[in-house]
Structures are given as structure tokens and as C-alpha cells.
Amino acid sequence: MNKPTLIVMAAGMGSRYGGLKQIDKISSQGEILMDFSLYDAMMAGFEKVVFIIKEENEEAFRALIDDRAGKYLDVHYAFQKLDDLPEGFEVPEGREKPWGTCHAVMAARNLIDGPFAVINADDYYGPGAFATLYDFLEHAEDKEKYDFAMVSYELAKTLTENGHVSRGVCSVSDKGYLESIVERTKIMWRGEDVAYTEDDGKTWNVLPKDTPVSMNFWGFTKSMMTEMIAGFPLFLEKALKENPLKGEYFLPSAVSDLMGTGKAQVRVLTSADKWYGVTYKEDKESVVAALQSMKDKGLYPEKLWK
């Protein structure tokens, strides 16, 4: 079996953050948040990485990756393009928004020939999460159902003090398999509680702090790529009728559809690590301090890439 590949979704601009936050330096050594994920992935066993980026950002990414992490990892780039569509489909007039996370991952279809993991470029997941998922992928095997996995985090360990976040709230079976994911787009601290709103703050619903949530850290066999490609025309037919300018082909939705038809099962792997991310500009200071503290404790070398 081919060794697992890591796909890094980095095509999105950080609208709330203001700018290309994926390449914002986050340490005294000039490292970016993604460097820590790449280091953790390498230590877990990943050797090949595919970055999904916008073609116009290739030079900026190469300047940060190729001569550092690129010396230790087999790095490839794939471009998410709005006009990368199946035969018979065209970009609707006025459409500027990409086609979603499935479409992003599909940009790597010619570079994947085995199991793969998917992460966001602007999230810190922690070394334990990478080690756990890599071990899963090394042994993943499609049988009666596709054998997929997701790394979950405790909700309270994924929040920012500076505003609301979107999280995939997970329901997990007694045997540790994913039953459902519900996207909550406005979750935040409310005093000592964690709560979400669906009506712009008129009412709030409290969630347990240890609720498992998805941070878009997935592990798939190659079957997932095949299924996404097959499902894309069906998505487009629906989206072009109902929401041509903003409809998106989301990874959690595609996974849920495969679970619903009994084609896939998703093992929920748990991580005790704390998530870090720069959702808002105000988050940066605390993330910088946390990562430096980890270096000071010896969890990371002072310079990740020598």
C-alpha cells in the first residue's frame, strides 16, 4: 500500500482576519502556523505533502515552504480553479467564490494514489493528532464499508476569546464511530459557558465543553477521492439551479452522504491537544506565546527547519 499523503487546504483567504493569514509569520524564527503542522506530520511519518492553493499565490508559498520544510518533505502544489469543472458544465456568470472543500481536495486528484489526510492550513492540530491519524491510515482498509476517520477535539479547546467560530458538532456512537456532524456557525464563550446561536444572538443554546467537534482533520482511503469526483456533477446540477453564485461542495456533507447510504464508516479519533488558530487578528499574540512556550519546554526545536 502507498504511504499516506497529507493534503493541506490553503486556497482560502482569511476574510475575517484580513489577508493571506496562512503565510503570516508566527514565531521569532519566521515560521508560519503551517510549519508546526508540517513538522508534526513529518514526525508522525508523513513524507509527501500536497498544498491546495490559488495559482496566484504559488510564488508566496514556495518562498516559505520549498527551502525549509521542502528540504525534508516531498512537496507538491495543486491549484483550486473556479473553472476546474466536469465536461458539460460552465462557471455561472458572476460566480467568484470557489466550489468548496471537496472541490479543493479534488485539485490533488492526479497526485493521490493511496490513503490521505486533509487539514486546514491555518489551524494548529498538535503532534498527538497527527500520530493518531497516521497510525489509522497505515492500517485503513475498505471492506464492507469505506474505512475513514476524523480527529475530534473537545469544543472548549477550540475556541477563541475574540469572537465566534464555526465548528462541526459531532454525535459519536458508543463504538466510537461518527453518527452525524451539524455545522454551528456561531459558537462562542458566554461567560463560563459555551453556547451557539442560530438567530443572530436573540437566543443562545449551551453546549457541554467536552462536546466533540470536527476541525476538518480527516483521514481517507483513496475511495473518497473517487466518490468526490463521481458526486461533483450531481452537486453542480443542484447548486446551479438553487444557489449558482455561492453553493459549495463541502467535505463533511460528502462524508455524511456516504455514511447515510451505508457506503462509509468514520472512526472518531480523539485528540487531547489544544487547537490554536488565528481566526481574528487579536488571536495572534496568544498563539505566538503558546507556540514559544512549547519550544521552551522542548516540545519543538527552537528552529523547526535547520
Stockholm file with secondary structure:
# STOCKHOLM 1.0

chainA/1-306         MNKPTLIVMAAGMGSRYGGLKQIDKISSQGEILMDFSLYDAMMAGFEKVVFIIKEENEEAFRALIDDRAGKYLDVHYAFQKLDDLPEGFEVPEGREKPWGTCHAVMAARNLIDGPFAVINADDYYGPGAFATLYDFLEHAEDKEKYDFAMVSYELAKTLTENGHVSRGVCSVSDKGYLESIVERTKIMWRGEDVAYTEDDGKTWNVLPKDTPVSMNFWGFTKSMMTEMIAGFPLFLEKALKENPLKGEYFLPSAVSDLMGTGKAQVRVLTSADKWYGVTYKEDKESVVAALQSMKDKGLYPEKLWK
#=GR chainA/1-306 SS CCCCEEEEECCCCBTTTTBCGGGCBCSTTCCBHHHHHHHHHHHHTCCEEEEEECGGGHHHHHHHHTTTGGGTSEEEEEECCTTCCCTTCCCCTTCCSCCCHHHHHHTTGGGCCSCEEEEETTEECCHHHHHHHHHHHHHCCCSSSEEEEEEEEEGGGGCCSSSCEEEEEEEECTTSBEEEEEEEEEEEEETTEEEECSSTTSSCEEECTTCEEEEEEEEECTHHHHHHHHHHHHHHHHHHHHCTTTCCCCHHHHHHHHHHTTSEEEEEEECCSCCEECSSGGGHHHHHHHHHHHHHTTSSCSSSCC
#=GC SS_cons         CCCCEEEEECCCCBTTTTBCGGGCBCSTTCCBHHHHHHHHHHHHTCCEEEEEECGGGHHHHHHHHTTTGGGTSEEEEEECCTTCCCTTCCCCTTCCSCCCHHHHHHTTGGGCCSCEEEEETTEECCHHHHHHHHHHHHHCCCSSSEEEEEEEEEGGGGCCSSSCEEEEEEEECTTSBEEEEEEEEEEEEETTEEEECSSTTSSCEEECTTCEEEEEEEEECTHHHHHHHHHHHHHHHHHHHHCTTTCCCCHHHHHHHHHHTTSEEEEEEECCSCCEECSSGGGHHHHHHHHHHHHHTTSSCSSSCC
//
